[in-house]
Structure formats: C-alpha cells, structure tokens
Amino acid sequence: MRVLVVEDEGLVAMTLEDMLNDLGCEVAFSGAAVAETLVWLDAGGSADAALLDVNLGGEYAFAIADALADRGTPFAFSTGYGEAPDARFSHTPLLAKPVRRERLVEVLRGFGLEA
C-alpha cells in the first residue's frame, strides 16, 4: 500500500513513516504543508491512502482532504484535537497523537491493507 503522509512536525512524520515501513507500506510522498502537497497531487502524485495532520502550521489540511475525496482516495486525520474540526469530515477515521501502532493498523486495514 502506498501512503501519502502529511505532517508538519518532523519527528512525528518520521515516526509515522517508520511505522508504515514496518507494516510493509511505501510512503508515496511526505509533505509538511498544504501547498506542497497539492502541487504533488496536481502533478500526478497518487497514493492508495493518506494520513493527514489536521493543523499544518496554522493551516487546516481540508483542501488536501477535498482533493483526495474527489479522487476517491481514503484518508485519515491525525490530530491532538480529538476530532476533525469540520463537520464535513465527521466520518473520517482519526488517529490521536501520539499515534499508536495498533490504531494505525486498524485504520489501514479499513483502507484495504492486509497486515
């Protein structure tokens, strides 16, 4: 499974990437900002699933979520807020920070990962 990771905290991003690699996933792209991730997507970037930090340096990741939803790419939010602060995404899986491996596996299995 190819996974897009969007996280603006370097240590958190590296931890997620390590967990994904341990699960046999490939990190398709690792972005830290809305604009750079949208550029990657617009340039033809693709993934089987995505993990999106809700707050990226004060900017919400909802534009990325909208782009992924338009493509039919499943995604989950990682957040310290407890919920996605936009009712449109109330159905979206959440990964509470710090992300637990067990919860990550559960979410990825929901996206089709066989682990």
N, C-alpha and C positions, 0 to 999 in steps of 0.2 A: 504494500500500500504506500503510495506517495502522499506525503502530508505537507501542507503549507503551514508554517509556523510564523505567527505574527506576534511579537513580544518585544517591548522596548527596554526591558531590564535584561542586560547581558547574561547574568548568572542564571536567571530563570529560563531564558532561551536555551542556554547550553544544557541545563538540566532536562528540559523537555526534549531536546534533540537527542541527548544520551538515552533517555527512556525510550524514545521512538526507535532508535537504532537497536537497542537491546530487544525490542519486540519484533525486529525484522522489518521495520518500516524504513522508507527512504525519505529524507527531508527534501521535498521538491524545491523549496525556497524558504529562506528565513529572513523575514523583514522586521523592521523596527518602527515603521511609520506607515500611515495610511497612503500617502502619495507614492512612495516607492513600491508598495505592494500593488497598488492599482496600475502603475506603469508595467510591472511584471505581468500582471493578468492581461492587460491590454496588448502586450507584446506577444501573447500566445501562451503565457505560462499556464500550466494546468496541474491539478492535483486531484487525488481521489477523495481527500478530506482536508479539513483545515482546523487549526486551533488558533483562536483569536483572543488576544488580550483585549478587554473591553476598552480600557483607557490607555492610549498611546501618547504619552507626553502631553496630556490635556486634551487630546482629540479622540473622540469615540471612533471605534472601528466599524461603525454601522454601514458606511459606504462600501467597505470590503464585504461585509455580510450581504448587502444587497447584490453586489456583483456576483458573489458565489451562489446566492439563491437563484439569480437569473440563469446561471449555468447548470443548476441542479447539483451543485457540489455540496455535500453535507459538511456542517461545521459545528464547532462547539466554542463557547466562550470560556476563557479562563479569567477569573476575577476574584478580587478580595472583597467585593461589594455584597456578595451573597445572592445577587440576582442581576440579570441584564436590565439596566435602567431604561429600557424601551419596550413597551408592551408588544410591539410587533414581533419581538423575539422571545416571548414568554415560553414558547415551546422548545427553544433551543437548549440542548444539553449544556450544563455548566460544570466547569472544573474549578473547584475552590482552590485558592492559593493558600499554602503551598500545595501543588498538585501531587496527589497520592497515586502511585503506580496502579493500584487496584482500580481506582476510579477511571484513570486513563484507559486501561484495558477495557473496562465496561463500556465506555463511550465509543472507543474504536471498534469494538465488536458490534455495537449498534450501527456502525457505518460499514460493516462487512468484513472487518479484519478477522482472520481465522488464527487465533492465538491460544 
